[in-house]
């Protein structure tokens, strides 16, 4: 029986090859390849390939140097020379496989497949710039949100300040995850709890350092939990925000994180009306999923460079959503939401910020927009209020920022110290939105 991961890699390769053929004007061949791939007929992987001049523009996202001395960590891989591979002559195996197809593809279906090919071309071209190759994700590839991070130059314990960081493990019916827990030296009684979900190829410690959340939590007397995604659950250590089993209430990672949250609440004097969740990129999308699945547990959610809850159902739709934006399902309870997104983010389209807001009920609220220009990056903050004047949504758009935590510490990965302080803004928003207010 074929390993599902091998099937997925084969399908990735087919999509990339179909995109190359489309770019070369060979639409009929691309359509046939898509037809075989969607029909479950594997494309031979051992045929020799000849090197041709490039057709895919493999340009990594570039971030200009900041205007002031405190440089920030670039969250992108170095540009690499691009190449493309020419399809080898069809082998005897391929000829036999094609001969076994049940007649010619109907014209309407062929037209639909042609549309898929044309639609996938710009999406996969953009993904190629993020490290997707016919063999899968390159070692420095972003996975679903990030390139490989640099190692922070200080420990999470230093970032904790006067508080302490302990490592714990949670096990429940849905699964097990380790987590770091920041415990303030003088916690409020009862205290607020913030659950922070890191991005792909990040670690909990790296994320704590980069966001500077522990330093702020020590000052405010609140707890911060950092669940740890494993390489076994996802090769790039992404939270599986695009998998249906990880989006709902009863199973998968959403249930694990909710159980972990309740374990922290049971072990410490946590105010149940002040429990919040936030994340970056894949972690931001996962946070949206979890807050939507557990509106009775989380009072508010922060989504930084993420996507709407349940906007994707598999890897393919996740890639489309990242590059083009995708709406999540409507209905359900609306949780107060704060959104951060860089206007120059080429990893997760800024259209996804619009979709997060729409899912959170922005259409029924009144927006008030403010623009800020100062020493750092200019940004726009839009607050959405209900008829009583209560602000239920905040939207921060940072001009010139890419896929990085705004206002973060350069000692962590994927941070932009030149942007407004997302950590401070999220804590302020959370403080104004306890459950039941």
C-alpha positions in Angstrom: 0.0 0.0 0.0 1.4 3.4 -0.9 2.4 5.7 1.9 0.0 8.8 2.0 3.0 11.1 2.4 4.6 9.6 -0.7 1.3 10.2 -2.6 1.3 13.8 -1.4 4.9 14.4 -2.5 4.1 12.8 -5.9 1.1 15.1 -6.3 3.2 18.1 -5.4 5.7 17.1 -8.1 2.9 16.7 -10.6 1.5 20.1 -9.8 4.9 21.8 -10.1 5.6 20.0 -13.4 2.1 21.0 -14.7 2.8 24.6 -13.8 6.1 24.5 -15.7 4.5 23.0 -18.7 1.7 25.7 -18.6 4.3 28.4 -18.4 6.0 26.9 -21.5 2.7 27.0 -23.4 2.3 23.2 -23.3 -1.2 23.2 -21.9 -2.3 19.9 -23.4 0.6 18.1 -21.7 -0.1 19.9 -18.4 -3.8 19.0 -18.6 -3.0 15.3 -19.2 -0.6 15.3 -16.2 -3.2 16.9 -13.9 -5.7 14.3 -15.1 -3.4 11.4 -14.3 -2.5 12.9 -10.9 -6.1 13.5 -9.8 -6.9 10.1 -11.1 -4.3 8.5 -8.8 -2.0 7.4 -11.5 1.6 8.0 -10.4 4.0 9.8 -12.6 7.3 8.0 -13.0 10.0 9.5 -10.7 13.0 7.7 -12.0 13.1 9.0 -15.6 16.2 11.1 -16.3 15.7 14.9 -16.5 17.7 17.4 -18.6 18.4 20.9 -17.3 16.8 23.8 -19.2 16.8 27.6 -18.6 14.5 28.6 -15.8 10.8 29.3 -16.2 9.9 29.7 -12.5 11.0 32.9 -10.8 12.5 31.6 -7.6 13.0 34.9 -5.9 12.9 34.8 -2.1 11.0 37.5 -0.2 13.5 40.3 0.5 13.2 42.8 3.4 15.0 46.1 3.1 17.3 47.2 5.9 15.5 49.2 8.6 16.0 52.9 8.7 17.6 52.9 12.1 20.5 51.1 13.7 18.6 48.3 15.5 18.5 45.9 12.5 15.8 43.2 12.6 16.0 39.5 11.8 15.1 38.8 8.2 12.6 36.0 8.0 13.5 34.8 4.5 15.8 32.4 2.8 18.6 33.8 0.6 17.7 34.0 -3.1 18.9 31.1 -5.0 19.4 30.6 -8.7 16.4 29.0 -10.2 16.4 26.0 -12.6 13.7 24.1 -14.3 13.7 20.5 -15.5 12.6 19.3 -18.9 10.2 16.4 -19.1 12.1 13.2 -20.2 10.8 11.2 -23.1 7.9 9.0 -22.1 9.0 5.6 -20.8 7.4 2.3 -21.7 5.7 2.3 -18.4 4.2 5.7 -19.0 3.0 4.7 -22.4 1.3 1.6 -21.0 -0.3 3.7 -18.2 -1.7 6.2 -20.7 -3.0 3.3 -22.9 -4.9 2.0 -19.9 -6.9 5.2 -19.4 -10.6 4.7 -20.1 -11.0 6.7 -23.3 -10.4 10.4 -23.9 -11.3 13.0 -21.2 -14.7 14.6 -21.9 -14.4 18.1 -23.2 -16.2 19.7 -20.3 -13.9 18.0 -17.8 -10.9 18.9 -19.9 -11.9 22.5 -19.8 -12.3 22.3 -16.1 -8.8 20.8 -15.7 -7.4 23.4 -18.0 -8.9 26.0 -15.6 -7.3 24.3 -12.7 -3.9 24.3 -14.5 -4.1 28.0 -15.3 -5.3 28.8 -11.8 -2.6 26.8 -10.1 0.2 28.3 -12.1 0.6 31.6 -10.3 0.0 30.0 -6.9 2.6 27.4 -7.4 5.0 29.9 -8.9 4.7 31.9 -5.6 5.2 28.8 -3.6 8.3 27.9 -5.6 9.7 31.2 -4.3 9.1 29.8 -0.8 11.1 26.6 -1.4 8.6 24.2 -2.8 10.3 21.8 -5.3 9.2 18.7 -7.2 10.7 16.7 -4.3 8.8 18.6 -1.6 10.0 21.4 0.7 13.6 22.4 0.5 15.5 22.3 3.8 15.3 26.1 4.1 11.7 26.2 2.9 9.0 28.0 4.8 6.6 25.0 5.2 3.3 26.6 6.0 4.5 29.9 7.4 8.2 30.3 7.8 11.7 29.8 6.6 14.2 28.0 8.9 14.8 30.3 11.9 18.1 31.6 13.2 19.1 30.4 16.7 18.2 33.1 19.3 21.2 34.6 21.0 19.7 34.4 24.4 17.7 31.9 26.3 14.0 31.9 27.1 15.0 32.1 30.8 16.7 35.4 30.3 13.6 36.6 28.4 11.5 35.7 31.4 13.1 38.4 33.6 12.2 37.9 37.3 9.6 35.2 36.5 10.3 31.5 35.8 9.8 29.2 32.9 8.9 25.5 33.5 8.6 22.7 31.1 5.5 20.5 31.4 3.6 17.9 29.4 -0.1 17.5 28.8 -1.7 14.2 27.9 -5.4 13.8 27.0 -7.7 11.7 24.9 -6.8 13.7 21.7 -3.0 13.4 22.2 0.0 14.7 24.1 2.1 17.9 23.8 4.9 19.4 25.8 4.6 23.1 26.7 6.6 25.9 28.3 4.8 27.8 31.0 5.9 31.3 32.1 5.1 31.9 35.8 5.3 35.6 36.9 7.1 36.3 40.2 4.1 38.3 41.5 1.0 36.9 39.7 -2.4 38.6 39.9 -4.9 36.6 41.9 -6.6 35.4 39.9 -4.3 35.9 36.9 -4.9 36.0 33.2 -3.5 33.3 30.9 -2.3 33.7 27.3 -1.7 30.7 25.1 0.9 31.4 22.4 1.3 29.2 19.3 4.6 29.5 17.4 5.0 29.3 13.6 6.5 26.7 11.4 10.1 25.7 12.1 10.0 27.8 15.3 10.3 26.6 18.8 8.4 27.7 21.9 11.6 29.1 23.4 12.4 31.0 20.2 8.9 32.4 20.0 9.0 33.6 23.6 12.2 35.4 23.0 11.1 37.0 19.7 7.7 38.2 20.9 9.0 39.4 24.3 5.8 38.3 25.8 7.3 37.0 29.0 8.8 40.4 29.8 5.4 42.0 29.5 3.7 39.1 31.4 6.0 39.6 34.3 5.1 43.3 34.5 1.4 42.5 34.2 1.4 39.5 36.5 -0.1 37.0 34.0 0.8 33.5 32.9 1.9 32.5 29.3 1.7 29.0 27.9 3.7 28.0 24.8 2.6 24.6 23.4 5.3 22.8 21.5 4.6 21.3 18.1 6.6 18.2 17.3 8.4 17.1 14.1 6.5 13.9 14.3 3.2 15.7 14.1 4.4 18.0 11.3 7.8 17.8 9.5 8.2 21.6 9.6 6.7 21.8 13.2 3.7 23.6 11.8 0.4 23.4 13.7 -1.8 21.5 11.3 -4.3 24.3 10.9 -5.4 23.0 7.5 -6.4 19.5 8.6 -10.1 19.1 9.4 -9.3 16.7 12.3 -7.3 19.4 13.9 -9.9 22.2 13.6 -12.9 20.9 15.5 -13.8 20.6 19.2 -13.4 16.9 20.0 -10.2 15.7 18.2 -6.8 16.7 17.1 -4.7 19.7 18.0 -7.5 22.0 18.8 -8.7 19.6 21.5 -5.1 19.1 22.8 -4.5 22.8 23.1 -7.8 23.3 24.9 -7.0 20.4 27.3 -3.6 21.9 27.9 -5.2 25.2 28.7 -7.6 23.7 31.2 -4.6 21.9 32.8 -2.8 25.2 33.4 -6.1 26.6 34.8 -6.4 23.7 37.2 -2.8 24.0 38.4 -2.8 27.7 39.0 -5.0 30.6 40.1 -6.3 31.5 36.7 -9.3 33.8 36.1 -11.5 31.7 33.7 -12.9 35.0 32.3 -9.4 36.1 31.2 -8.0 33.2 29.1 -6.8 34.2 25.6 -5.0 32.6 22.7 -2.7 34.0 20.0 -0.3 32.9 17.3 1.9 33.7 14.4 1.3 32.4 10.8 0.5 28.7 11.1 0.1 29.4 14.8 -2.2 32.3 14.1 -4.4 30.1 11.8 -4.4 27.4 14.5 -5.4 30.0 17.2 -8.3 31.1 15.0 -9.4 27.5 14.7 -9.2 26.9 18.4 -10.9 30.1 19.5 -13.8 29.3 17.0 -14.1 25.8 18.3 -13.9 26.8 22.0 -15.6 30.2 22.4 -16.6 29.1 25.9 -12.9 28.8 26.9 -11.1 31.7 25.2 -12.3 35.3 25.7 -10.4 36.7 22.8 -7.9 35.7 20.1 -4.9 37.3 18.4 -4.1 36.4 14.8 -0.7 37.6 13.5 0.0 36.9 9.8 -2.5 34.1 9.9 -5.7 32.9 8.2 -9.4 32.5 9.0 -10.6 29.4 10.9 -11.2 26.3 8.8 -10.4 28.1 5.6 -8.5 25.1 4.3 -9.3 21.4 4.3 -6.0 19.9 3.1 -2.5 20.9 2.0 -3.5 22.0 -1.5 -6.3 24.3 -0.3 -3.9 25.6 2.4 -1.4 26.7 -0.2 -4.1 28.4 -2.3 -5.4 30.2 0.8 -1.9 31.4 1.8 -1.2 32.8 -1.6 -4.7 34.1 -2.6 -6.7 34.4 0.6 -9.7 32.2 1.6 -12.8 32.7 3.6 -13.7 30.5 6.6 -17.2 29.2 7.3 -19.7 31.6 8.7 -21.9 31.2 11.7 -20.9 30.3 15.2 -20.0 32.6 18.1 -17.9 35.7 17.4 -14.9 35.9 19.6 -13.2 39.4 20.0 -10.3 39.4 17.7 -7.1 41.4 17.1 -5.4 41.0 13.8 -1.8 42.0 12.8 -0.5 41.7 9.2 2.4 43.1 7.2 1.3 44.8 4.0 4.4 43.3 2.2 3.8 39.7 3.4 4.5 37.4 0.5 4.2 34.2 2.6 0.6 34.7 3.7 -1.4 37.1 1.6 -2.8 40.1 3.4 -6.2 39.2 2.0 -6.4 36.6 4.8 -6.5 39.4 7.3 -9.7 40.6 5.6 -11.1 37.1 5.9 -10.3 36.8 9.6 -12.1 40.1 10.2 -15.1 39.0 8.1 -15.4 35.7 9.9 -15.3 37.6 13.2 -18.3 39.7 12.2 -16.7 43.0 10.9 -19.6 43.6 8.5 -22.0 44.2 11.4 -19.7 46.7 13.2 -18.7 50.3 12.6 -15.0 50.8 11.7 -12.9 53.8 12.8 -9.5 54.0 11.1 -6.4 55.8 12.4 -3.0 56.2 10.6 0.2 56.4 12.5 3.6 57.6 11.3 6.6 57.8 13.6 10.2 56.6 14.0 9.3 53.0 13.1 7.1 51.5 10.4 3.9 53.4 9.6 0.8 51.5 10.2 -3.0 51.8 10.2 -5.2 50.7 13.1 -8.9 50.1 12.5 -11.2 49.5 15.4 -14.6 47.9 14.8 -17.3 48.8 17.4 -20.8 47.6 18.0 -23.9 49.9 18.4 -23.0 50.4 22.1 -19.5 51.6 21.2 -17.7 48.5 22.4 -14.6 47.7 20.3 -14.8 44.0 19.4 -12.2 43.9 16.6 -8.9 45.6 15.9 -7.0 45.4 12.7 -3.3 46.5 12.4 -1.8 46.8 9.0 1.9 47.5 9.0 3.4 49.2 5.9 6.7 47.8 4.7 6.5 44.8 7.0 6.7 41.2 5.8 6.1 37.9 7.4 7.4 38.7 10.9 6.1 39.5 14.4 5.7 43.2 14.6 7.7 45.0 17.2 9.5 41.8 18.2 13.0 41.3 19.5 15.7 40.6 16.9 17.1 37.9 19.2 14.2 35.7 18.1 13.4 34.6 14.6 11.0 36.3 12.2 10.6 39.6 14.1 10.4 43.2 13.0 11.5 45.6 15.7 10.6 48.5 13.5 6.9 47.7 13.6 4.4 48.6 16.3 4.5 46.3 19.4 2.1 43.5 18.6 2.7 41.8 22.0 1.8 45.0 23.9 -1.2 45.7 21.6 -2.6 42.2 22.0 -2.3 42.2 25.8 -4.0 45.6 25.9 -6.8 44.3 23.7 -7.1 41.1 25.8 -7.3 43.2 29.0 -10.3 45.1 27.6 -12.1 41.9 26.7 -12.7 39.5 29.6 -15.4 37.0 29.0 -18.9 38.3 29.8 -18.1 42.0 29.5 
